[in-house]
Amino acid sequence: HQSLQLAADVPSQTERANMNLQLQISTLRANVSRLPKQLARMVTATADELDGNVAETSLTNLNQMLDQTVTRACEEMVEGRYPFASDGSEDIAMADFAKLFAPGGLMDRFFAQNLASLIDMTGQDWNWKQDARFGRDLSKSTLKNFQLAAEIRNAFFPSGGSVPSVSVTFTPFSLHGDADTAELDVDGQIVQSNQAGNAPSTVTWPSGMASASASLSLIPEMPGRESAIKFDGPWALKRLLDKADITSTGGNTQVRFVIGGRDVAYTVQASSDQNPLFLPALSGFSCPKAF
């Protein structure tokens, strides 16, 4: 009872209090076999009830910690912002993105400190461990968002740094006959395609420039027809790639743009296993709200 009261009154001491109570419950269960049957049933029932109280107390405090340390900040940074909202007019700032998803960031730190021991990560989809009463009834959707956050962390922070950094290699694949040259410009890093043959070019994204942009231009311009597309902002390159037809085969991703009736295509490869610019976790993620 004292352990439960401590957990309720001082949430920061919940873990220690619950460990003490779990130890007491384990001691009760260990001695059941030595007791007369009727008394053994009573002790088992008491242990089951205490287990339930531990779970309820832990869940209440876990939700409280989640709200205070993750949910509020996450919603402020993510809600309505691209790329989490595909139609968002505002981009999430790279500093906010890093604060939320980097190794040791809000999502990663909360997971490591409070959830890692409760989760079975051996399968394709994470699951709550079923051998602990506390984990059996926790939210699967909240767990999924922590898994998506881990996928985002691994893709955008492949070297474990505190800022996102990805090398993306564009290999020109084809160019419309009515265009002499196509010029892809990512924060001043130029990938050029022409009719005579092309070499792969690697760009670093994000570049860290204060004024980020991405554009694709076809040369020569054609009267009365669109010849270029351009986006500004920290996520300009992803916004540009969203305008392409994307096909993936055998680990290679091909993007094809059509501008004013003329097309240009590239093969795209990233430095990390999953190309972060095409990562489904970005559109799938939402801020975890409760367990």
C-alpha positions in Angstrom: 0.0 0.0 0.0 2.8 2.4 0.9 4.5 1.8 -2.5 1.2 2.5 -4.3 0.7 5.7 -2.4 4.2 6.9 -3.1 3.7 6.3 -6.8 0.4 8.2 -6.8 1.8 11.1 -4.7 5.2 11.5 -6.3 5.1 10.5 -10.0 8.8 10.9 -10.4 9.4 8.1 -8.0 6.9 5.8 -9.7 9.5 3.4 -11.1 11.2 2.9 -7.7 7.9 2.4 -5.9 6.7 -0.1 -8.5 9.9 -2.0 -8.4 9.5 -2.3 -4.6 5.9 -3.5 -5.0 6.8 -5.9 -7.7 9.5 -7.4 -5.4 6.9 -7.8 -2.7 4.4 -9.4 -5.1 7.1 -11.8 -6.3 7.9 -12.7 -2.7 4.2 -13.4 -2.0 4.0 -15.7 -5.1 7.2 -17.5 -4.2 5.7 -18.5 -0.9 2.3 -19.6 -2.1 3.3 -23.3 -2.5 4.1 -23.5 1.2 0.7 -22.3 2.3 -2.5 -24.3 3.0 -4.8 -24.3 -0.1 -7.3 -21.8 1.2 -4.7 -19.3 2.3 -2.8 -19.9 -0.9 -5.9 -18.9 -2.9 -6.2 -15.7 -0.8 -2.5 -14.8 -1.3 -2.7 -15.4 -5.0 -5.8 -13.2 -5.3 -4.1 -10.5 -3.4 -1.0 -10.7 -5.6 -3.2 -10.5 -8.7 -5.0 -7.4 -7.4 -1.7 -5.8 -6.5 -0.4 -6.6 -10.0 -3.4 -4.8 -11.4 -2.8 -1.8 -9.2 0.8 -1.6 -10.3 -0.3 -1.6 -13.9 -3.0 1.0 -13.4 -0.6 3.3 -11.5 2.2 2.8 -14.0 -0.2 3.6 -16.9 -1.5 6.8 -15.3 2.1 8.1 -14.8 3.3 6.9 -18.1 0.5 8.8 -19.9 1.3 11.9 -17.7 5.0 11.7 -18.7 4.2 11.2 -22.3 2.0 14.2 -22.4 4.5 16.5 -20.6 7.7 15.4 -22.4 6.5 14.3 -25.9 2.9 14.9 -27.0 2.6 18.6 -26.4 5.9 19.5 -28.0 5.4 17.1 -30.9 2.0 18.5 -31.8 3.3 22.0 -31.7 6.1 21.1 -34.2 4.3 18.6 -36.4 0.6 19.4 -36.7 -0.3 20.7 -40.2 3.3 20.8 -41.3 4.9 19.2 -44.3 5.9 16.4 -44.8 3.7 14.9 -42.0 0.8 16.7 -43.6 1.1 16.1 -47.3 -0.9 19.2 -48.1 0.7 21.4 -45.4 1.7 24.9 -46.7 4.4 25.2 -44.0 7.4 22.9 -43.6 8.6 21.6 -40.3 11.8 23.4 -39.4 14.9 21.2 -39.5 15.8 22.1 -35.9 12.4 20.9 -34.7 12.7 17.8 -36.9 16.0 17.0 -35.2 14.7 17.8 -31.7 12.0 15.3 -32.2 13.6 12.4 -34.1 17.4 12.6 -33.7 19.2 10.0 -31.6 18.6 11.1 -28.0 15.7 13.4 -29.2 12.3 13.6 -27.6 10.9 10.4 -29.1 14.1 8.3 -28.8 14.8 9.4 -25.2 11.3 8.7 -24.0 11.4 5.3 -25.7 14.7 4.3 -24.2 13.8 5.5 -20.7 10.3 4.2 -20.4 9.3 1.7 -23.2 12.2 -0.4 -24.4 11.9 -3.1 -21.8 8.2 -3.5 -22.5 8.5 -4.1 -26.3 9.2 -7.1 -28.4 11.1 -5.7 -31.5 12.0 -9.1 -33.1 9.2 -9.0 -35.7 8.5 -6.7 -38.6 5.9 -4.9 -36.4 6.7 -4.1 -32.8 4.5 -5.6 -30.1 4.0 -5.1 -26.4 5.5 -8.0 -24.5 2.7 -10.3 -23.3 4.5 -11.8 -20.3 4.0 -8.6 -18.3 0.5 -7.7 -17.2 1.4 -4.0 -17.7 2.1 -4.5 -21.4 -0.9 -6.5 -22.4 -3.5 -3.7 -22.9 -1.3 -0.8 -24.0 -2.2 1.1 -27.2 -1.0 -0.5 -30.5 -1.3 2.7 -32.4 0.9 4.6 -29.9 3.5 1.8 -30.2 3.3 2.0 -34.0 4.2 5.7 -33.9 7.3 5.0 -31.8 8.3 2.4 -34.4 7.8 4.9 -37.2 9.8 7.4 -35.2 12.7 4.9 -35.0 12.4 4.3 -38.8 12.7 8.1 -39.3 15.6 8.3 -37.0 17.5 5.5 -38.8 16.8 7.0 -42.2 17.6 10.6 -41.6 20.3 10.3 -39.0 22.2 7.3 -40.4 25.5 8.2 -38.7 23.9 8.9 -35.3 24.4 12.7 -35.5 22.2 15.4 -34.1 21.2 16.9 -37.4 19.7 15.1 -40.4 22.2 14.3 -43.2 21.6 12.3 -46.3 23.7 11.9 -49.5 21.4 11.4 -52.5 22.8 10.3 -55.9 20.9 11.3 -59.0 21.8 9.4 -62.2 20.2 11.0 -65.3 18.2 8.3 -67.1 16.3 9.9 -70.0 15.6 13.3 -71.4 12.9 14.4 -73.9 14.1 15.0 -77.4 12.9 18.6 -77.4 15.2 19.5 -74.5 18.9 20.0 -74.9 19.6 20.1 -71.1 17.8 19.5 -67.8 19.2 21.2 -64.7 18.3 19.9 -61.2 19.4 22.5 -58.6 19.4 21.5 -54.9 20.6 24.4 -52.8 23.1 25.3 -55.5 24.2 21.7 -56.1 23.7 21.0 -59.8 22.8 17.8 -61.5 22.9 18.2 -65.3 21.3 16.0 -67.9 21.9 16.3 -71.6 21.5 14.4 -74.8 25.2 13.4 -75.1 25.3 11.2 -71.9 25.5 11.8 -68.2 27.3 10.9 -65.1 25.8 10.4 -61.6 25.9 13.4 -59.3 25.6 13.3 -55.5 24.0 16.1 -53.4 24.0 16.5 -49.7 20.6 17.2 -48.1 19.8 19.2 -46.2 22.6 21.6 -47.2 22.2 23.7 -44.1 21.7 26.8 -46.1 19.4 29.4 -44.5 17.4 29.8 -47.7 16.9 26.3 -49.1 15.3 25.6 -52.5 15.1 22.9 -55.2 14.3 23.4 -58.9 14.2 21.5 -62.2 14.6 23.4 -65.4 14.4 22.3 -69.1 16.5 24.1 -71.6 15.7 25.7 -74.0 12.5 27.3 -72.7 9.6 26.8 -75.0 7.2 29.7 -75.7 3.8 29.3 -74.0 4.8 26.1 -72.1 6.1 25.5 -68.6 9.8 24.9 -68.6 10.7 24.8 -64.8 9.3 23.9 -61.4 10.7 25.2 -58.1 10.1 25.0 -54.4 11.5 26.9 -51.5 11.9 25.9 -47.9 13.8 23.2 -45.9 11.8 20.4 -47.5 11.9 21.8 -51.0 13.7 18.7 -52.4 11.0 16.4 -51.1 8.3 18.7 -52.4 9.9 18.6 -55.8 10.2 14.8 -55.8 6.5 14.6 -54.9 5.8 16.0 -58.4 7.4 13.0 -60.0 6.0 9.6 -61.0 8.0 7.2 -58.8 8.7 3.6 -59.6 10.8 1.2 -57.5 12.3 -2.0 -58.8 15.0 -4.2 -57.2 16.2 -1.5 -54.8 16.4 1.2 -57.4 14.0 4.1 -57.4 13.3 6.0 -60.6 11.6 9.4 -60.7 10.1 10.9 -63.9 9.1 14.5 -64.2 6.9 15.9 -66.9 7.2 19.7 -67.4 5.1 21.4 -70.1 4.9 18.1 -72.0 8.6 17.3 -71.9 9.9 14.6 -69.5 13.2 13.9 -67.7 13.9 10.9 -65.5 16.5 10.0 -62.9 17.6 7.0 -60.9 17.8 8.0 -57.2 19.9 6.3 -54.5 20.4 7.4 -50.9 23.3 6.7 -48.5 21.0 5.0 -46.0 19.3 1.6 -46.6 15.9 3.3 -47.0 15.7 6.4 -49.1 14.5 8.9 -46.5 12.9 11.2 -49.2 10.5 8.4 -50.1 10.0 7.1 -46.5 6.4 6.0 -45.8 6.9 6.6 -42.1 6.8 10.4 -42.7 3.2 10.4 -43.8 2.3 7.6 -41.5 3.6 9.2 -38.3 1.4 11.1 -35.8 2.2 12.3 -32.4 1.6 9.6 -29.7 -1.1 10.7 -27.3 -1.7 8.0 -24.8 -1.0 4.4 -23.9 
